[in-house]
Structures are given as structure tokens and as C-alpha cells.
Amino acid sequence: MKACVFIQTNHKQITGAIVAEHALRRYSTNNDKFDVQIMDTRDYPFFAAREGQEYLRDGVKRTWMNEDLQSFTPTRFMPPKLMGYEGRAVVIDPDIFAVTDIWELLSRDMKGKAIMCRMRSGPKGLVDKCMASSVMLLDCAQLTHWDAQKKFEAMFDFTQDYQPWICLKEEPRESLD
């Protein structure tokens, strides 16, 4: 299976996603080795179906708003399933723009890890130990437990909290690098 870069977005950030795709292609000399796919929340009806409903975030009930600038965030957990739990994927926010060949990341030795990302900066990283899931290299075969729609739906019956999910706190620490 060909590797893929997934750009997550919503209607508010679609222009950034298009520019991000252009930058990925412009700076790569390996365009034949990977695909690029934009994941727009409008293409996944389960987001719209929950508009205005309460969900769990940081232990508190909040209202889901598709108009939120970052309502696309749960899509970052969709690539493994979209790739049939095979191959490699990079997932990025729509405001991440390549300035070098993304193939260097896609072909990096993951040393058997399922996810490569970094700790968030500031208090979210230092105090909360929150991982920056806005850019991740994924070994999709090791992430068969990822089902973004199921996790998303669970936030609305209050059995899944948004924050530990997005911060990768529910992932085995030994699977992260």
C-alpha cells in the first residue's frame, strides 16, 4: 500500500489544507511514492449529527460546535482505518506547511513504534504530559484499535473524554516515540 499524508480540516480551514497539500507536493521529489488526502469534516456526517450536543472534555460537559475552528481534531485518528490498517501515514493539521520533502518523514525508521510525535510545548506538555497529535507519523498496522467515529460517539454518552484521547494518553507509552 502506498503511504499517505492526511490533512485534517473543516470548512473554516479548507484554504489552509489546500495550501498544505500544494506545499507537500511542491517540496517533494518523491511524489510518486505517497498520496495526499484532505479529510474535511463535511465528508463525515457523524460530525454534523452531533452539532449542539453535549460531550465530555476535561471532565466537563461542553457543547459540540462544528463552527469551532478546530472541530476537525477527531479526524486525526481516522487514517489507520481509512488505510485498511496497513502502511504508513502522516497526519497533519491544515496549518502545517512542508518546507522539505515529506518522504523523509514517511520513510523514517520508526524502531517498531506505532506513533511518532512530540510532546506538546508549554504547560500542556510539561504538566499534563500531552502529546502533540497535530503532526503524527503512524504505522497503521499497529493501530487496529483506532476507530475515530466510535471514540467520537463515546464522548457524547460521556464514556470517552476528549482531552486524554487527543493527547494520546490512552496509548501505551511504549508505542510512542
C-alpha positions, 0 to 999 in steps of 0.5 A, spaced: 500 500 500 502 506 498 503 511 504 499 517 505 499 524 508 492 526 511 490 533 512 485 534 517 480 540 516 473 543 516 470 548 512 473 554 516 480 551 514 479 548 507 484 554 504 489 552 509 489 544 507 489 546 500 495 550 501 498 544 505 497 539 500 500 544 494 506 545 499 507 537 500 507 536 493 511 542 491 517 540 496 517 533 494 521 529 489 518 523 491 511 524 489 510 518 486 511 514 492 505 517 497 498 520 496 495 526 499 488 526 502 484 532 505 479 529 510 474 535 511 469 534 516 463 535 511 465 528 508 463 525 515 456 526 517 457 523 524 460 530 525 454 534 523 449 529 527 452 531 533 452 539 532 449 542 539 450 536 543 453 535 549 460 531 550 465 530 555 472 534 555 476 535 561 471 532 565 466 537 563 460 537 559 461 542 553 457 543 547 459 540 540 460 546 535 462 544 528 463 552 527 469 551 532 475 552 528 478 546 530 472 541 530 476 537 525 481 534 531 477 527 531 479 526 524 486 525 526 485 518 528 481 516 522 487 514 517 489 507 520 482 505 518 481 509 512 488 505 510 485 498 511 490 498 517 496 497 513 502 502 511 504 508 513 501 515 514 502 522 516 497 526 519 497 533 519 493 539 521 491 544 515 496 549 518 502 545 517 506 547 511 512 542 508 518 546 507 522 539 505 520 533 502 515 529 506 518 522 504 523 523 509 518 523 514 514 517 511 520 513 510 523 514 517 525 508 521 520 508 526 524 502 531 517 498 531 513 504 534 506 505 532 506 513 533 511 518 532 510 525 535 512 530 540 510 532 546 506 538 546 510 545 548 508 549 554 504 547 560 500 542 556 506 538 555 510 539 561 504 538 566 499 534 563 504 530 559 500 531 552 502 529 546 502 533 540 497 529 535 497 535 530 503 532 526 503 524 527 507 519 523 503 512 524 504 505 522 497 503 521 498 496 522 499 497 529 493 501 530 487 496 529 484 499 535 483 506 532 476 507 530 475 515 530 467 515 529 466 510 535 471 514 540 467 520 537 460 517 539 463 515 546 464 522 548 457 524 547 454 518 552 460 521 556 464 514 556 470 517 552 473 524 554 476 528 549 482 531 552 486 524 554 484 521 547 487 527 543 493 527 547 494 520 546 494 518 553 490 512 552 496 509 548 501 505 551 507 509 552 511 504 549 508 505 542 510 512 542 516 515 540 
